[in-house]
Amino acid sequence: MKNYFKSLTPMLFISLKNYNKNTFIKDLIAGLIVGIIALPLSLALAIASGAPPVVGLITAIIGGGMAALLSGSRNQVSGPTAAFIPIVLTVAATCGAGGFLTAIFFSGVLLLIMGFLRLGKLINYIALPIIAGFTAGIAVSIFSGQLADFMGYSNVPKEFIEKIAHYAHEIGTVNPISIILGVVCIAIMLVMPKINKKIPGALIAIIVAVAVKLIFKPNIETIGSRFGELKLNFSLHTFDFSNFSKLIVPIISISLLAAIESLLSAKAADNMTRTTHNPNAELLSQGAANMASALFGGLPVTGAIARTSASIKNGGVTPVATLIHALFIFLIGILLMPYAVHIPLVALASVLIVVCKNMINVREAKKIFAGSPRDVILFFTALSLTVVFDLVVAIGSGMGLALLWVLINFIRAKLNKIPYKPQIAVIENGFTSTIALSGGLNFITDAKFKIKEIATDNPFIIIDVSKAVDLDLQGFMVVEQLVKRMLYDGKETVKVVGNSRCMRYIAKAEFEEKEKIDLTDILIEEQSTLTFTSKHKPVVVEEVTVAAADITDNN
C-alpha cells in the first residue's frame, strides 16, 4: 500500500528536492509569460461557455493551481480550454448553472477514481483518427458559435444546424464594423508570432480593439454592455441534484475529455523535454482540479497543450511555473478587472476563432489521409457525430467501429492461418540488419512494438513489414518512428519493404530537424521498397512503381 501511494507522488514534490535559484528564475519567467497568454483566453472561454468573464479567471486560478500542486507532469499547464464549450453550453441550457457545476464536480470524482484504478494508460488504446476527429468537431462547433459575436448577430439558436440556418437567414443584419475589427484582430494574432514569439498576439489584438472602441466609439458590444461591472469573487457555490439523471452523460463526457486532453498534453510535454509523466497521478490532479473549480463556480479544467508548450519554450522546468501563472492571473484579475469592461466581444470571439484553427492539426490530418481508408472514415465519423450529437456518442461509435475493423481483420488472419501476435525479429546478415515486424500492427498493438529496445550495430537497415497485418495509422507511425530511430542512430541506409500503403505513408512523412535526422535522399524503388539515406544529395521522385505481386496489403 505504501508503494502504491508513493507511485502517485505529485511531480511538484519530486521537483522541489533539487530546486534552486536558477530553476526558480526559469519558472518565474515562464509562469509570467503563460499567465499573459492565459488571461485573455480565459475571459474568452468563459463568455463562449455562456458564463461571466470572471469565471474563466477563477477556473485558471483555482483549477490551474490545484492541478499544478498534484500534477504527474513536470510541465503541464492546466486551466479552461475550448474543448469544453459545447458541453457546458448544453448542460447549462438544460440543467442550469447549478446543474453544470454538479456535472463538473462529479466528473472530477470520476477522474479521481480513474487515477486510483491506474487507468491512465488507457488513453493509448483510443485510435488517433477518433481523437483528431472529435477535436476537429469541437472546433467546428465553437467556430459556429463565435460567428455570432464576430459578425454582430443576436438571438442565435443553440443547435448547430439551426445556428447555421439563422446565420444564412440574417445575413443582411451583420455589423460590418464588427467584422472589420475582427479580421484585424485575427490578422494581428496570425502575424505576431512571426514578428516576436514572446509577445502573445491575443493580448496585442485585445489592446488594439479596446483602443479602437475608446477612440472611435463604434457601435459594437463590449464585456461591460453585456455583463455589467466585473469583480473577482471567490465564494463557494451550491450544487443542484434535481436533474442528476440528465447529468450522467455530461459527467462522462467531461471526465473523458479532461483525461484525454490532459494526458495528450503531458505526452506532448514529454516529447519536448525528454521526460516521463505519471498518467495516473495526472488523472488524480485533474480530478481534484475539477472538483475545486466546481466548488468556486468555475469551468471544467484540463491540461492545455498550447499553454504547456509555451511554458516549456520559455524555460519552464517544474510545476512551480504553473503555480506562478495562476498567481499572476489572480493579481491581474484583482488589479485590472474593472477595466476589462471595455473589451469588445468581437476581439474575444476572434481569439477563439484562432484557437479553433489551431485545434485542427493540419500535420495530423495529412497523416490520417496518407494512411488507410479506415482512418479517414473514423476521422469523419468522430467529427460529424461530435457536431451533431456529443462527445460520448462520437467516441463510443468511433471506437466501436475501430474495434469492429480489428475484429474482422483478426478473424481474417486466423482463417488464413496468418500469425496475429505482434512480434519483432532482428536478423543480422553481414553489414545489413533486417528488422521484421509481424502480426497485428494497429492502435491496440502499437505499444507492444518496443522501438527503443531495438539495437543493432550494422550501418544498413531493412525494415520488413511484409508479414504485418491489419495496419492502420498508428501502425504506420510505428514504422515511421523506427525509420527515425535508425537514422538518428547514424545508420547509413534504411530501407522499408513490404506494404504499399505503408510505403506511401512513409514517403509523405515529415522528418523534422529538431530530431536531428538528416534525411536528404528519398528513393522509391520497385518491389514495394523505400530507401532512406543520409549520405547523398536529394533525389526528386516523380513516379512510384510498385510490383503488386509482392505486396501484402491487409487494409
TORTORVO-858365 format. One record per residue (C-alpha): y, z, x; residue in one letter. Coordinates in nm, 2 decimals. Each point is the difference from the previous one (the first is absolute). Last residue first. Example, Ala and Ser with C-alpha at 12.3 -4.5 7.8 and 13.67 -1.06 7.14 Angstrom:
2
<site <-0.11, 0.71, 1.37>, "S">
<site <-0.34, 0.07, -0.14>, "A">
end
This chain:
555
<site <-0.29, -4.53, -0.65>, "N">
<site <-0.31, -0.01, 0.22>, "N">
<site <0.08, -0.28, 0.24>, "D">
<site <-0.26, -0.04, 0.28>, "T">
<site <0.12, -0.31, 0.17>, "I">
<site <-0.20, -0.22, 0.24>, "D">
<site <-0.08, -0.28, -0.25>, "A">
<site <0.37, -0.03, -0.09>, "A">
<site <0.11, -0.11, 0.35>, "A">
<site <0.37, 0.08, -0.01>, "V">
<site <0.29, -0.21, 0.14>, "T">
<site <0.34, 0.16, -0.02>, "V">
<site <0.30, -0.23, 0.04>, "E">
<site <0.35, 0.04, 0.15>, "E">
<site <-0.07, 0.24, 0.28>, "V">
<site <0.29, 0.07, 0.24>, "V">
<site <-0.13, 0.13, 0.33>, "V">
<site <0.21, 0.28, 0.16>, "P">
<site <-0.01, 0.03, 0.38>, "K">
<site <-0.30, 0.16, 0.17>, "H">
<site <-0.14, 0.34, 0.11>, "K">
<site <0.01, 0.22, -0.31>, "S">
<site <-0.30, -0.17, -0.17>, "T">
<site <-0.11, -0.02, -0.36>, "F">
<site <-0.28, -0.23, -0.12>, "T">
<site <-0.10, -0.06, -0.37>, "L">
<site <-0.34, -0.16, -0.08>, "T">
<site <-0.12, -0.15, -0.32>, "S">
<site <-0.23, -0.25, 0.18>, "Q">
<site <0.30, -0.21, 0.10>, "E">
<site <0.28, 0.16, 0.19>, "E">
<site <0.32, 0.19, -0.10>, "I">
<site <0.21, 0.07, 0.30>, "L">
<site <0.28, 0.27, 0.00>, "I">
<site <0.17, 0.06, 0.34>, "D">
<site <0.28, 0.23, 0.08>, "T">
<site <-0.13, 0.33, -0.14>, "L">
<site <0.14, 0.26, 0.25>, "D">
<site <-0.07, 0.32, -0.20>, "I">
<site <0.23, 0.28, 0.09>, "K">
<site <-0.05, 0.17, -0.34>, "E">
<site <0.38, -0.01, -0.05>, "K">
<site <-0.02, -0.38, 0.06>, "E">
<site <-0.18, -0.05, -0.33>, "E">
<site <-0.31, -0.22, -0.05>, "F">
<site <0.06, -0.15, -0.34>, "E">
<site <-0.30, -0.14, -0.18>, "A">
<site <0.00, -0.36, -0.11>, "K">
<site <-0.29, -0.12, 0.22>, "A">
<site <-0.19, 0.33, -0.08>, "I">
<site <0.01, -0.07, -0.37>, "Y">
<site <-0.11, -0.37, 0.04>, "R">
<site <-0.29, 0.11, 0.22>, "M">
<site <-0.10, 0.28, -0.24>, "C">
<site <-0.01, -0.26, -0.28>, "R">
<site <-0.22, -0.23, 0.21>, "S">
<site <-0.25, 0.27, 0.11>, "N">
<site <-0.21, 0.00, 0.32>, "G">
<site <0.19, 0.01, 0.33>, "V">
<site <0.29, 0.18, 0.16>, "V">
<site <0.07, -0.05, 0.37>, "K">
<site <0.20, 0.24, 0.22>, "V">
<site <0.10, -0.12, 0.35>, "T">
<site <0.14, 0.18, 0.30>, "E">
<site <-0.06, 0.35, -0.12>, "K">
<site <0.29, 0.23, 0.09>, "G">
<site <-0.09, 0.31, -0.21>, "D">
<site <0.28, -0.10, -0.24>, "Y">
<site <-0.17, -0.34, -0.04>, "L">
<site <-0.32, 0.18, -0.10>, "M">
<site <0.18, 0.24, -0.24>, "R">
<site <0.20, -0.28, -0.16>, "K">
<site <-0.32, -0.20, -0.07>, "V">
<site <-0.17, 0.31, -0.13>, "L">
<site <0.30, 0.07, -0.22>, "Q">
<site <-0.01, -0.35, -0.15>, "E">
<site <-0.38, 0.03, -0.06>, "V">
<site <0.05, 0.33, -0.19>, "V">
<site <0.29, -0.16, -0.18>, "M">
<site <-0.23, -0.28, -0.13>, "F">
<site <-0.23, 0.27, -0.14>, "G">
<site <0.30, 0.17, -0.16>, "Q">
<site <0.10, -0.33, -0.17>, "L">
<site <-0.36, -0.07, -0.13>, "D">
<site <-0.33, -0.09, 0.17>, "L">
<site <-0.31, 0.05, -0.22>, "D">
<site <-0.24, -0.08, 0.29>, "V">
<site <0.01, 0.02, 0.38>, "A">
<site <-0.28, -0.20, 0.17>, "K">
<site <0.23, -0.28, 0.13>, "S">
<site <0.26, 0.26, 0.11>, "V">
<site <-0.03, -0.06, 0.37>, "D">
<site <0.28, 0.13, 0.23>, "I">
<site <-0.05, -0.17, 0.34>, "I">
<site <0.17, 0.16, 0.29>, "I">
<site <0.07, -0.12, 0.36>, "F">
<site <0.13, 0.25, 0.26>, "P">
<site <-0.31, 0.22, 0.01>, "N">
<site <0.06, 0.38, 0.03>, "D">
<site <-0.12, 0.09, -0.35>, "T">
<site <0.09, 0.28, -0.24>, "A">
<site <-0.01, 0.04, -0.38>, "I">
<site <0.08, 0.35, -0.11>, "E">
<site <0.36, -0.08, -0.11>, "K">
<site <-0.13, -0.27, -0.24>, "I">
<site <-0.22, 0.25, -0.19>, "K">
<site <-0.13, -0.23, -0.28>, "F">
<site <-0.09, 0.27, -0.26>, "K">
<site <0.37, 0.00, -0.13>, "A">
<site <-0.04, -0.35, -0.12>, "D">
<site <-0.30, 0.09, -0.23>, "T">
<site <0.17, 0.05, -0.34>, "I">
<site <0.29, -0.24, 0.05>, "F">
<site <-0.23, -0.28, 0.12>, "N">
<site <-0.25, -0.10, 0.27>, "L">
<site <-0.35, 0.03, -0.13>, "G">
<site <-0.26, -0.07, 0.26>, "G">
<site <0.05, -0.13, 0.35>, "S">
<site <0.27, 0.00, 0.27>, "L">
<site <-0.12, -0.14, 0.34>, "A">
<site <0.20, 0.06, 0.31>, "I">
<site <-0.11, -0.25, 0.26>, "T">
<site <0.09, 0.09, 0.36>, "S">
<site <0.04, -0.27, 0.26>, "T">
<site <0.01, 0.03, 0.38>, "F">
<site <-0.38, -0.01, 0.02>, "G">
<site <-0.14, 0.05, -0.34>, "N">
<site <0.07, 0.34, -0.16>, "E">
<site <-0.08, 0.05, -0.37>, "I">
<site <0.21, 0.25, -0.20>, "V">
<site <-0.14, 0.08, -0.34>, "A">
<site <0.20, 0.13, -0.30>, "I">
<site <-0.16, 0.09, -0.33>, "Q">
<site <0.09, 0.04, -0.37>, "P">
<site <-0.31, 0.02, -0.22>, "K">
<site <-0.02, -0.31, -0.22>, "Y">
<site <-0.30, -0.17, 0.16>, "P">
<site <-0.08, -0.34, -0.16>, "I">
<site <-0.32, -0.01, -0.19>, "K">
<site <0.13, -0.28, -0.23>, "N">
<site <-0.04, 0.23, -0.30>, "L">
<site <0.15, 0.29, 0.19>, "K">
<site <0.30, -0.20, 0.10>, "A">
<site <0.06, -0.12, -0.36>, "R">
<site <-0.03, 0.36, -0.12>, "I">
<site <0.26, 0.11, 0.25>, "F">
<site <0.22, -0.29, -0.08>, "N">
<site <-0.01, 0.09, -0.37>, "I">
<site <0.06, 0.37, 0.07>, "L">
<site <0.30, -0.08, 0.23>, "V">
<site <0.16, -0.22, -0.27>, "W">
<site <-0.06, 0.27, -0.27>, "L">
<site <0.16, 0.25, 0.24>, "L">
<site <0.32, -0.21, 0.02>, "A">
<site <0.01, -0.06, -0.38>, "L">
<site <-0.03, 0.37, -0.07>, "G">
<site <0.25, 0.08, 0.28>, "M">
<site <0.25, -0.24, -0.16>, "G">
<site <-0.06, 0.13, -0.36>, "S">
<site <0.04, 0.37, 0.11>, "G">
<site <0.29, -0.07, 0.23>, "I">
<site <0.20, -0.20, -0.26>, "A">
<site <-0.10, 0.21, -0.30>, "V">
<site <0.10, 0.32, 0.18>, "V">
<site <0.33, -0.16, 0.12>, "L">
<site <0.12, -0.10, -0.34>, "D">
<site <0.00, -0.28, -0.27>, "F">
<site <0.19, -0.33, 0.02>, "V">
<site <0.15, 0.03, 0.35>, "V">
<site <-0.28, 0.19, 0.16>, "T">
<site <-0.26, -0.22, -0.17>, "L">
<site <0.18, -0.31, 0.14>, "S">
<site <0.01, 0.12, 0.36>, "L">
<site <-0.35, 0.15, 0.01>, "A">
<site <-0.15, -0.33, -0.13>, "T">
<site <0.22, -0.21, 0.22>, "F">
<site <-0.12, 0.17, 0.32>, "F">
<site <-0.37, 0.02, -0.11>, "L">
<site <0.00, -0.37, -0.07>, "I">
<site <0.16, -0.08, 0.34>, "V">
<site <-0.26, 0.22, 0.17>, "D">
<site <-0.28, -0.18, -0.19>, "R">
<site <0.13, -0.33, 0.13>, "P">
<site <-0.08, 0.10, 0.36>, "S">
<site <0.26, 0.07, 0.27>, "G">
<site <0.31, -0.20, 0.09>, "A">
<site <0.16, 0.09, -0.33>, "F">
<site <-0.06, 0.37, 0.07>, "I">
<site <0.13, -0.02, 0.35>, "K">
<site <0.31, -0.18, -0.11>, "K">
<site <0.06, 0.27, -0.26>, "A">
<site <-0.02, 0.27, 0.28>, "E">
<site <0.27, -0.19, 0.20>, "R">
<site <0.21, -0.03, -0.31>, "V">
<site <-0.01, 0.37, -0.08>, "N">
<site <0.14, 0.03, -0.35>, "I">
<site <0.15, 0.35, 0.01>, "M">
<site <0.28, -0.13, 0.22>, "N">
<site <0.14, -0.22, -0.27>, "K">
<site <-0.02, 0.28, -0.25>, "C">
<site <0.19, 0.23, 0.23>, "V">
<site <0.27, -0.28, 0.02>, "V">
<site <0.02, 0.01, -0.38>, "I">
<site <0.01, 0.38, 0.02>, "L">
<site <0.32, 0.00, 0.21>, "V">
<site <0.15, -0.27, -0.22>, "S">
<site <-0.05, 0.23, -0.30>, "A">
<site <0.18, 0.28, 0.19>, "L">
<site <0.30, -0.24, 0.06>, "A">
<site <-0.01, -0.12, -0.36>, "V">
<site <0.03, 0.37, -0.11>, "L">
<site <0.35, 0.02, 0.16>, "P">
<site <0.04, 0.32, 0.21>, "I">
<site <0.32, 0.19, -0.11>, "H">
<site <-0.19, 0.30, -0.14>, "V">
<site <-0.14, 0.05, 0.35>, "A">
<site <0.32, 0.18, 0.10>, "Y">
<site <-0.10, 0.34, -0.16>, "P">
<site <-0.34, -0.03, 0.19>, "M">
<site <0.17, 0.00, 0.34>, "L">
<site <-0.02, 0.36, 0.13>, "L">
<site <-0.30, 0.15, -0.17>, "I">
<site <-0.21, -0.33, 0.01>, "G">
<site <0.10, -0.05, 0.36>, "I">
<site <-0.13, 0.34, 0.09>, "L">
<site <-0.33, -0.05, -0.20>, "F">
<site <-0.05, -0.35, 0.14>, "I">
<site <0.03, 0.14, 0.35>, "F">
<site <-0.25, 0.27, -0.07>, "L">
<site <-0.25, -0.25, -0.13>, "A">
<site <0.04, -0.23, 0.31>, "H">
<site <-0.02, 0.31, 0.23>, "I">
<site <-0.33, 0.09, -0.16>, "L">
<site <-0.13, -0.36, 0.05>, "T">
<site <0.10, 0.02, 0.37>, "A">
<site <-0.17, 0.33, 0.03>, "V">
<site <-0.32, -0.18, -0.10>, "P">
<site <-0.04, -0.11, 0.36>, "T">
<site <0.10, -0.28, 0.24>, "V">
<site <0.30, -0.18, -0.15>, "G">
<site <0.15, -0.24, 0.26>, "G">
<site <0.21, -0.24, -0.22>, "N">
<site <-0.29, -0.25, -0.04>, "K">
<site <-0.23, 0.28, -0.12>, "I">
<site <0.24, 0.13, -0.26>, "S">
<site <0.08, -0.35, -0.12>, "A">
<site <-0.38, -0.07, -0.04>, "S">
<site <-0.04, 0.32, -0.21>, "T">
<site <0.30, -0.10, -0.21>, "R">
<site <-0.15, -0.35, -0.07>, "A">
<site <-0.35, 0.13, -0.06>, "I">
<site <0.10, 0.27, -0.25>, "A">
<site <-0.26, 0.28, -0.04>, "G">
<site <-0.01, 0.12, -0.36>, "T">
<site <0.19, 0.20, -0.25>, "V">
<site <0.03, -0.02, -0.38>, "P">
<site <0.35, 0.08, -0.14>, "L">
<site <0.18, 0.33, -0.01>, "G">
<site <0.06, 0.27, -0.26>, "G">
<site <-0.02, 0.30, 0.23>, "F">
<site <-0.36, 0.09, -0.09>, "L">
<site <-0.09, -0.37, 0.00>, "A">
<site <0.11, -0.04, 0.37>, "S">
<site <-0.20, 0.31, 0.10>, "A">
<site <-0.32, -0.13, -0.17>, "M">
<site <0.06, -0.35, 0.16>, "N">
<site <0.05, 0.14, 0.34>, "A">
<site <-0.31, 0.23, -0.02>, "A">
<site <-0.22, -0.30, -0.09>, "G">
<site <0.16, -0.22, 0.27>, "Q">
<site <-0.07, 0.27, 0.26>, "S">
<site <-0.36, 0.04, -0.12>, "L">
<site <-0.05, -0.37, 0.02>, "L">
<site <0.13, -0.01, 0.35>, "E">
<site <-0.23, 0.28, 0.11>, "A">
<site <-0.29, -0.21, -0.13>, "N">
<site <0.12, -0.31, 0.18>, "P">
<site <0.04, 0.17, 0.34>, "N">
<site <0.22, -0.24, 0.21>, "H">
<site <-0.09, -0.17, 0.33>, "T">
<site <0.24, -0.11, 0.26>, "T">
<site <0.07, -0.33, 0.17>, "R">
<site <0.37, 0.02, -0.10>, "T">
<site <0.04, -0.32, -0.20>, "M">
<site <-0.36, -0.03, -0.12>, "N">
<site <0.00, 0.37, -0.10>, "D">
<site <0.32, -0.05, -0.20>, "A">
<site <-0.16, -0.28, -0.19>, "A">
<site <-0.30, 0.23, -0.08>, "K">
<site <0.24, 0.27, -0.12>, "A">
<site <0.18, -0.26, -0.23>, "S">
<site <-0.33, -0.12, -0.13>, "L">
<site <-0.11, 0.36, -0.06>, "L">
<site <0.33, 0.08, -0.18>, "S">
<site <-0.01, -0.31, -0.22>, "E">
<site <-0.36, 0.03, -0.10>, "I">
<site <0.01, 0.37, -0.08>, "A">
<site <0.33, -0.01, -0.18>, "A">
<site <-0.11, -0.30, -0.20>, "L">
<site <-0.33, 0.16, -0.10>, "L">
<site <0.17, 0.33, -0.09>, "S">
<site <0.27, -0.17, -0.21>, "I">
<site <-0.25, -0.22, -0.18>, "S">
<site <-0.25, 0.29, -0.07>, "I">
<site <0.28, 0.21, -0.14>, "I">
<site <0.13, -0.30, -0.20>, "P">
<site <-0.34, -0.05, -0.15>, "V">
<site <-0.04, 0.37, -0.10>, "I">
<site <0.35, 0.03, -0.14>, "L">
<site <-0.07, -0.11, -0.35>, "K">
<site <-0.25, 0.28, -0.04>, "S">
<site <0.27, 0.25, 0.11>, "F">
<site <0.23, -0.09, -0.29>, "N">
<site <0.11, 0.36, -0.09>, "S">
<site <-0.03, 0.12, 0.36>, "F">
<site <0.38, -0.02, 0.08>, "D">
<site <0.10, 0.15, 0.34>, "F">
<site <0.30, 0.22, 0.08>, "T">
<site <0.24, -0.05, 0.28>, "H">
<site <0.10, 0.22, 0.29>, "L">
<site <0.36, -0.03, 0.12>, "S">
<site <0.14, -0.17, 0.31>, "F">
<site <0.33, -0.17, -0.11>, "N">
<site <0.18, -0.27, 0.19>, "L">
<site <0.30, -0.08, -0.21>, "K">
<site <0.11, -0.34, -0.15>, "L">
<site <0.28, -0.05, -0.25>, "E">
<site <-0.06, -0.28, -0.26>, "G">
<site <-0.34, -0.18, -0.02>, "F">
<site <0.09, -0.35, -0.12>, "R">
<site <0.37, -0.04, 0.09>, "S">
<site <-0.04, 0.22, 0.31>, "G">
<site <-0.29, -0.20, 0.14>, "I">
<site <0.21, -0.31, -0.04>, "T">
<site <0.02, -0.29, -0.25>, "E">
<site <0.19, -0.31, 0.08>, "I">
<site <0.34, -0.12, -0.13>, "N">
<site <0.17, -0.06, 0.33>, "P">
<site <0.24, 0.27, 0.14>, "K">
<site <0.13, -0.21, 0.30>, "F">
<site <0.05, 0.28, 0.25>, "I">
<site <-0.24, 0.27, -0.12>, "L">
<site <-0.28, -0.23, -0.12>, "K">
<site <0.02, -0.22, 0.31>, "V">
<site <0.00, 0.31, 0.23>, "A">
<site <-0.30, 0.14, -0.18>, "V">
<site <-0.19, -0.33, 0.04>, "A">
<site <0.08, -0.02, 0.37>, "V">
<site <-0.12, 0.36, 0.05>, "I">
<site <-0.31, -0.08, -0.20>, "I">
<site <-0.08, -0.30, 0.22>, "A">
<site <0.06, 0.19, 0.32>, "I">
<site <-0.24, 0.27, -0.11>, "L">
<site <-0.27, -0.25, -0.10>, "A">
<site <0.03, -0.19, 0.33>, "G">
<site <-0.10, 0.31, 0.19>, "P">
<site <0.16, 0.01, 0.35>, "I">
<site <-0.24, 0.03, 0.29>, "K">
<site <-0.13, -0.36, -0.04>, "K">
<site <0.34, -0.15, 0.09>, "N">
<site <0.09, -0.36, -0.06>, "I">
<site <-0.34, -0.15, -0.10>, "K">
<site <-0.07, 0.32, -0.20>, "P">
<site <0.34, -0.04, -0.18>, "M">
<site <-0.07, -0.35, -0.13>, "V">
<site <-0.25, 0.07, -0.28>, "L">
<site <0.18, 0.31, -0.12>, "M">
<site <0.34, -0.16, 0.01>, "I">
<site <-0.13, -0.31, -0.19>, "A">
<site <-0.15, 0.23, -0.27>, "I">
<site <0.34, 0.18, -0.04>, "C">
<site <0.19, -0.34, -0.02>, "V">
<site <-0.25, -0.13, -0.26>, "V">
<site <0.05, 0.32, -0.21>, "G">
<site <0.38, -0.03, 0.02>, "L">
<site <-0.03, -0.36, -0.13>, "I">
<site <-0.24, 0.09, -0.27>, "I">
<site <0.22, 0.29, -0.13>, "S">
<site <0.31, -0.22, 0.00>, "I">
<site <-0.19, -0.26, -0.20>, "P">
<site <-0.10, 0.25, -0.27>, "N">
<site <-0.28, -0.16, -0.21>, "V">
<site <0.05, -0.04, -0.37>, "T">
<site <-0.10, -0.37, -0.03>, "G">
<site <-0.35, 0.07, 0.14>, "I">
<site <-0.07, 0.23, -0.30>, "E">
<site <-0.31, -0.19, -0.13>, "H">
<site <-0.14, -0.05, 0.35>, "A">
<site <0.05, 0.36, 0.10>, "Y">
<site <-0.15, 0.12, -0.32>, "H">
<site <-0.31, -0.21, 0.04>, "A">
<site <-0.05, 0.14, 0.35>, "I">
<site <0.03, 0.35, -0.14>, "K">
<site <-0.23, -0.06, -0.29>, "E">
<site <-0.27, -0.13, 0.25>, "I">
<site <0.05, 0.30, 0.23>, "F">
<site <0.02, 0.28, -0.26>, "E">
<site <0.29, 0.24, 0.00>, "K">
<site <0.26, -0.20, -0.19>, "P">
<site <0.36, -0.05, 0.14>, "V">
<site <0.29, 0.15, -0.20>, "N">
<site <0.26, -0.13, 0.25>, "S">
<site <0.02, -0.29, 0.25>, "Y">
<site <0.24, 0.00, 0.30>, "G">
<site <-0.18, -0.24, 0.22>, "M">
<site <-0.11, 0.24, 0.27>, "F">
<site <-0.02, 0.30, -0.24>, "D">
<site <-0.25, -0.18, -0.22>, "A">
<site <-0.17, -0.20, 0.28>, "L">
<site <-0.12, 0.33, 0.14>, "Q">
<site <-0.28, 0.03, -0.26>, "G">
<site <-0.15, -0.34, 0.07>, "S">
<site <0.00, 0.08, 0.37>, "F">
<site <-0.18, 0.33, -0.06>, "I">
<site <-0.28, -0.18, -0.19>, "S">
<site <-0.03, -0.27, 0.26>, "V">
<site <-0.02, 0.25, 0.28>, "A">
<site <-0.26, 0.20, -0.19>, "I">
<site <-0.21, -0.32, -0.03>, "G">
<site <0.04, -0.07, 0.37>, "A">
<site <-0.13, 0.35, 0.08>, "T">
<site <-0.28, -0.06, -0.25>, "F">
<site <-0.10, -0.31, 0.18>, "G">
<site <0.03, 0.12, 0.36>, "A">
<site <-0.22, 0.30, -0.09>, "I">
<site <-0.25, -0.23, -0.18>, "I">
<site <0.00, -0.25, 0.28>, "P">
<site <-0.07, 0.29, 0.25>, "L">
<site <-0.33, 0.10, -0.17>, "A">
<site <-0.02, 0.37, -0.06>, "I">
<site <-0.27, 0.16, 0.21>, "Y">
<site <0.22, 0.12, 0.28>, "N">
<site <0.20, 0.21, -0.24>, "I">
<site <-0.32, 0.21, -0.05>, "L">
<site <0.07, 0.15, 0.34>, "K">
<site <0.22, 0.28, -0.14>, "G">
<site <-0.27, 0.12, -0.24>, "L">
<site <-0.05, 0.33, 0.19>, "R">
<site <-0.07, 0.21, -0.31>, "L">
<site <0.29, 0.22, 0.09>, "F">
<site <0.23, -0.30, 0.02>, "G">
<site <-0.12, -0.15, -0.32>, "M">
<site <0.05, 0.33, -0.18>, "I">
<site <0.35, 0.03, 0.14>, "L">
<site <0.08, -0.35, -0.12>, "L">
<site <-0.12, 0.09, -0.35>, "L">
<site <0.23, 0.30, 0.01>, "V">
<site <0.29, -0.22, 0.10>, "G">
<site <-0.08, -0.24, -0.28>, "S">
<site <0.01, 0.31, -0.21>, "F">
<site <0.36, 0.07, 0.09>, "F">
<site <0.11, -0.37, -0.03>, "I">
<site <-0.15, -0.02, -0.35>, "A">
<site <0.16, 0.32, -0.11>, "T">
<site <0.34, -0.13, 0.12>, "L">
<site <-0.07, -0.32, -0.20>, "F">
<site <-0.06, 0.20, -0.31>, "G">
<site <0.30, 0.23, 0.03>, "G">
<site <0.23, -0.31, 0.04>, "A">
<site <-0.13, -0.16, -0.31>, "G">
<site <-0.36, -0.09, -0.10>, "C">
<site <0.02, -0.37, -0.10>, "T">
<site <0.32, -0.12, 0.17>, "A">
<site <-0.04, 0.24, 0.30>, "A">
<site <-0.36, -0.11, 0.05>, "V">
<site <0.09, -0.38, 0.01>, "T">
<site <0.31, 0.04, 0.22>, "L">
<site <-0.19, 0.22, 0.24>, "V">
<site <-0.29, -0.24, 0.03>, "I">
<site <0.23, -0.31, 0.05>, "P">
<site <0.21, 0.18, 0.27>, "I">
<site <-0.29, 0.15, 0.20>, "F">
<site <-0.02, -0.28, 0.26>, "A">
<site <0.37, 0.02, 0.08>, "A">
<site <-0.05, 0.30, 0.22>, "T">
<site <0.12, 0.37, -0.02>, "P">
<site <-0.06, 0.20, 0.31>, "G">
<site <-0.23, 0.02, 0.30>, "S">
<site <0.05, -0.07, 0.37>, "V">
<site <-0.32, 0.00, 0.20>, "Q">
<site <0.03, 0.02, 0.38>, "N">
<site <-0.24, 0.26, 0.12>, "R">
<site <-0.25, -0.05, -0.28>, "S">
<site <-0.21, 0.26, -0.19>, "G">
<site <0.31, 0.13, -0.18>, "S">
<site <0.04, 0.36, -0.10>, "L">
<site <0.36, 0.08, 0.08>, "L">
<site <0.11, -0.36, -0.02>, "A">
<site <-0.13, -0.04, -0.35>, "A">
<site <0.20, 0.31, -0.11>, "M">
<site <0.32, -0.14, 0.15>, "G">
<site <-0.04, -0.35, -0.16>, "G">
<site <-0.08, 0.15, -0.34>, "G">
<site <0.28, 0.25, 0.00>, "I">
<site <0.28, -0.21, 0.17>, "I">
<site <-0.11, -0.35, -0.08>, "A">
<site <-0.09, 0.09, -0.36>, "T">
<site <0.33, 0.20, -0.05>, "I">
<site <0.19, -0.30, 0.13>, "L">
<site <-0.17, -0.23, -0.25>, "G">
<site <0.07, 0.25, -0.28>, "V">
<site <0.37, -0.01, 0.09>, "V">
<site <0.02, -0.35, -0.13>, "P">
<site <-0.08, 0.10, -0.36>, "P">
<site <-0.34, -0.14, -0.12>, "A">
<site <-0.10, -0.33, -0.15>, "G">
<site <-0.23, -0.09, 0.28>, "S">
<site <0.24, -0.27, 0.13>, "A">
<site <0.27, 0.27, 0.01>, "I">
<site <-0.22, 0.23, 0.21>, "A">
<site <-0.10, -0.28, 0.23>, "L">
<site <0.36, -0.11, 0.07>, "A">
<site <0.11, 0.35, 0.09>, "L">
<site <-0.30, 0.05, 0.23>, "S">
<site <0.07, -0.34, 0.17>, "L">
<site <0.36, 0.10, 0.06>, "P">
<site <-0.10, 0.31, 0.19>, "L">
<site <-0.33, -0.11, 0.16>, "A">
<site <0.16, -0.23, 0.26>, "I">
<site <0.25, 0.27, 0.11>, "I">
<site <-0.27, 0.26, 0.01>, "G">
<site <-0.22, -0.24, 0.21>, "V">
<site <0.29, -0.01, 0.25>, "I">
<site <0.05, 0.37, 0.00>, "L">
<site <-0.38, 0.07, 0.04>, "G">
<site <-0.04, -0.25, 0.29>, "A">
<site <0.29, 0.15, 0.19>, "I">
<site <-0.12, 0.36, -0.05>, "L">
<site <-0.37, -0.09, 0.07>, "D">
<site <0.10, -0.15, 0.34>, "K">
<site <0.22, 0.30, 0.08>, "I">
<site <-0.28, 0.24, -0.10>, "F">
<site <-0.25, -0.18, 0.23>, "T">
<site <0.24, 0.04, 0.29>, "N">
<site <0.05, 0.37, -0.07>, "K">
<site <-0.37, 0.08, -0.01>, "N">
<site <-0.30, 0.02, -0.23>, "Y">
<site <-0.34, 0.04, 0.16>, "N">
<site <-0.16, 0.22, -0.27>, "K">
<site <0.24, -0.12, -0.26>, "L">
<site <-0.19, -0.32, -0.06>, "S">
<site <-0.32, 0.18, -0.11>, "I">
<site <0.20, 0.20, -0.26>, "F">
<site <0.17, -0.31, -0.13>, "L">
<site <-0.32, -0.19, -0.02>, "M">
<site <-0.12, 0.23, -0.28>, "P">
<site <-0.34, 0.16, 0.06>, "T">
<site <-0.27, -0.15, -0.23>, "L">
<site <-0.28, 0.01, 0.26>, "S">
<site <0.08, 0.37, 0.05>, "K">
<site <-0.08, 0.05, -0.37>, "F">
<site <-0.35, -0.13, 0.04>, "Y">
<site <-0.05, 0.16, 0.34>, "N">
<site <0.06, 0.34, -0.15>, "K">
<site <-0.24, -0.08, -0.29>, "M">
end
